[in-house]
Structures are given as structure tokens and as C-alpha cells.
């Protein structure tokens, strides 16, 4: 019940159509987001971590990759609010025989065992908290003394035009599309470097390091219509649209992506932050 009081909007979203879309299209999303997974796996590889927590683990790709890396030396646990995504993650771990476990829960309030993880990671999974200070304080309590925090998050929408192409192009045809609010839970909630640093400092993390990274990403052109019609505000709106509107929107939005299409491949640069911090010793 505590979980529903804090992040009920996000929990409803990710246990409904948004979460199911990620499950249905996990192979495509795994391919698109692979560069970020690789960054986090390399971070774990360079550490001595044995017990790793993956926050907002989704369908489990990063957690399973980390678990395979740890092998006999440790274990990776993933947490996410989405029941369908956690179910997919568990199935993936079983299929790949990876030493990963998964918990359906809200990391903002989940009762982790204190000082149980020596590294906490996330691939775009920490920007959705209703109270990020409370969330990161809860994660700090779950971290062992000196444990590392490493996560990737988006910089601003202005620096990521690919990410907002669909909603900008569709706006004249879908007047009810929601307006993105600065700092509200969502992909760009951590766009402000100073805000991120302030959240981490207030929640008790130290050695805060925030670096901009620009990561080349690709997806097959043949998958572009599926991508633009299933995810984000436009994907949600299209589920309620009548067929003529849906057809017009998809045609209009697909044309807006032309600058990113190079033959049979879609290419764009993701402007992100790589964020690091440490749990203070003897806290």
C-alpha cells in the first residue's frame, strides 16, 4: 500500500500499456539501448562488486548481463515497479541460466536489507520517482559503506531532438498530448545537472561525479514505425485514436524522422549524463 501512495501514477503506467509495450518489443529495445548496458557492465567489471542492484531494471537485460559477468563471484538483483516487465526479466534469467533475481517493488520505499549491495546501477530507471530525495536516501541505506552508485540518465529534451520528434510532429493532430513539465517524473526529469547533484547530496551520497556522454545509437529502419507508434506520449495516444487519425499520425511522424534515416538504418546521438557517487563509510 505504501508503494501505491507514493508513485501511483508511474506504477499504473508501467503495469499497463507502457510496460506491456516494453515486454512486447524487448528485443528491439535491447538493441537500441545496448551501448548504455555495455557502459554499465564495464563499470561493474572494473570494480570488485559482488552484490549489485539494478534499479528500474525493466525486462532485465542489464541485470542479466551483470549477473553473467559476476558468475560465481556474486549476484545481481533487479527491481522494478512493473509486474509484466519483472515477469519477463525472470523468464530471461531462467532461460539464460543467469544468477540474477528480480523484485517487483518501488525502490523509493522498498524495504531493502540495509547495507546489502556494494554497487547500485541503473540504465534510465531512476528518473521516475515522485520523491527522488527519498528514493536515493532509501538506496543509500541499501548500500554498503563505500558502495558505488552509477547510473545513466537523459540530458535535456532540447539536446535529444530524436526523443521528442514524434510528439512534436504529432502535436497538431493529437491536441491532447500531455505537456512535458520540468523536473516532473519522466525521461528528462534529471536533465539539470545541478538538480541531480543536489538530490544526491541531500540524500546522503558523496563523491558525486556527473559527466556528459554522447552515445551513438541505431535501430533498423524497418522497425521505425513500430518504435514511433508504441512508445512515449504518441504511442499511448495512438492506442485511443480512431483508425483515420492513427494513419495520419503515423504517416506524419514517420516523415519527421527522415533526417535520421540512412539507408536501412536509423541513427541518432543520445545526450546523457553518466552519474557516479559513493555511499559514505561509517554512515
Secondary structure, DSSP 4 states (H G I P E B T S, - for coil): -HHHHHHHHHHHHHTTHHHHHHHHTHHHHHHHHHHHHHHHHHHHHTS--SEEEEET-TTSHHHHHHHHHHGGG-EEEEEES-HHHHHHHHHHHHHHT-SEEEEES-TTT--PPTT-EEEEEEES-SS--SSHHHHHHHHHHHEEEEEEEEEEEE--STT-HHHHHHHHHHTTT-TTPPPPPTTSSSTTTT--HHHHHHHHHHTTEEEEEEEEEEEEEEEEGGGHHHHHHHSHHHHHHHTTS-HHHHHHHHHHHHHHTGGGEETTEEEEEEEEEEEEEEEPTT-
